[in-house]
Amino acid sequence: MVNRHFLRQKVLQSLYAYYIGEAESIEKQEKFLYDNIYKLYELEINLLAAVLEMRDLEEARIEEAKNKFYPTEEERNPNLRFVNNIYLQKLAANEELKKAMNNLHVNFSLITDVLRSLMSKFRQSEHYIEYMKKEEVTYEEERKIIVRLFKNYIIRSENLFELICEKGFTWECDYEYVCQVTLQFLKIWAEDESTQKPLPYPFDKSEEGAAENDREFTRNLFRNTINHADEYEEYINKRSQNWDRERLAYIDVLIIKMAMSEFIYCPTIPLRVTLNEYIELAKEFSTDKSRLFVNGVLDRIITDLRIDNKIYKDEDEELLYFETIEGGQESYSHFHAQLRQ
């Protein structure tokens, strides 16, 4: 589920909390970091469970209408296409989802009215009406209508967003990201794939592979930035002499220190990738001028780290390129030939 840019965001947030909040220990803040990342899975489960809950509410509405004293013909012989949707059946049969819902004690009793209201709006939509009128539907059509329900109603509901986010204090800023990942999962679940298709998960539940490296990446980035903070400070002071340090945003300094950790301790990540990532973090989390400041300081620090033989990359690079916020594309040569001997 989690990409590297998102992991960098979470590490930056945890580092800021560690220094500003004066956390008791690195270990405690590191656990908090991992707990926040794993909360994403809990949010994902709640969103998928909401889809199944809306199906159950619709079935209950149909049964209630059939049991009226004077049901209409339509109520006596309801159209069950939606409640019998084969894609929903596939989702409901997923063992991982069922187990996770049970372990998390997912309960929508307090937000039933919100889901019922969403289902009512969905029933009135053009796509739903057209879907229900068809004599036969394909798996693709069954899947598509559920994707529309999720995309256009569930994740766009402000009321549902507020109620779900009350269950997890870190969810508000992560909500959009998890919605995108979950939506992508729903879009690509092919007909020939098993009902046991694994759900998107923070990192990977296996002990091997790239996702395991993501866990190590997160841990190393967090710990190295703290453990080598004083060393990094010397480089930053040297290369920010033209800036008033007292007026610099503290988050900018953290971003630069994180980038230095990645330069030095992540040999498989190209310098170009790291530089662009942290310029983007400065744009997202700091001031308008931060992107230029972070880029300028890191540009010089890379050269210093090269001279001090602190950077060892699997694939050496001579030029780094990046795009400025305004003014088009500029290229900077960071490494002279003599530094590569």
Phi, psi and omega in degrees: 000316191271130173263169186295325180297319179295322178297320177298320178300313183293323178295317179300316179298319181290322177297317179298316178295323181297315183277317182286321182273355180053060180301152184295324183201160176298318183299318181293317179291326178295319176297320178298320178300311181293322178300320180296320180293318181289341175298335180301322180295320179297319177296317178302315180299318179296322180292316178292323179295328179296324177299312180293326179295322179293325176296317180295321179295322179292320178296319179295321178297318180296316180294322179296320180293323180295331185267011175296161176296321182227072180291149176284171178299319179295325180286327178287329181233071187287156174279115185258017185302314183293312184291339177258013181308123185292333178290320175296322178297321178296317179295317181294334181274355181293116185296322180296318179294316179298317180294317181294319178299321179290315181295326181270358180053049180297126183216123182255019184300329183275349181234022180301319182298323179294313180294322179294322178294319178297319180294323178296318178294321181295320180299332182271356183286153180298319181296319180294314181300316179296318179298317183288337182279340185294143178290320178222152178227150178270169176301319181299320179290324176295318179292317185297322182291328177287323176298319178296318178301314182292313186288316189265347183234304185296304187279353177260000181278116179294322180296316179294319178304311182295318183290319179292319183291343176295340181278346182212117189291345180260000189287329188305314182282345182258355189301311183299319181297313181295322178300318180296316181294316180293320177298319179297321177300314180295325183291329190254007180284099186285160183296325183274002178274148183293154173294348180268017177306125181298141176281154174304136186222140175303125188062217180221144181282353176280166181265001181227168174100182185296325182295324175298324176296329177296322177298315179293321178302313181297312181297313183294321180296317180294309185289319182294325179295324178282312186294333183247021184302317182294320178297316180295326181301323180296317178295317182295316179300320181295323187258009177234031183295333180274004180244144176281105185300329181291339181260356179286142176293132182300327181296329179296319180295320178296319179298317179295318180294320176298315179301320179296320176299320180288322176304314190274318192252006177236078187295339183272351181264119181301145179303323180301318180295312181300312182302312180296322181297317184279335170295320178293321177298320178298321178295322184281323192248353186232209187271173181299324183275352187297322183299317180291320179296311181298317179297315182297316181291315180295325178304318181281324181294325178302316179298317179297318180294324176297313181299323180276007179056042180256353180248124177228104181254148178298322178236108183291151181229143178263323182237143173241139181236145175208164179256133176281163180297318179229156174093010177083201186261136177232150178239145181230133176267118186261338188233124177274157184302324183291338180280351183258007180283000000 
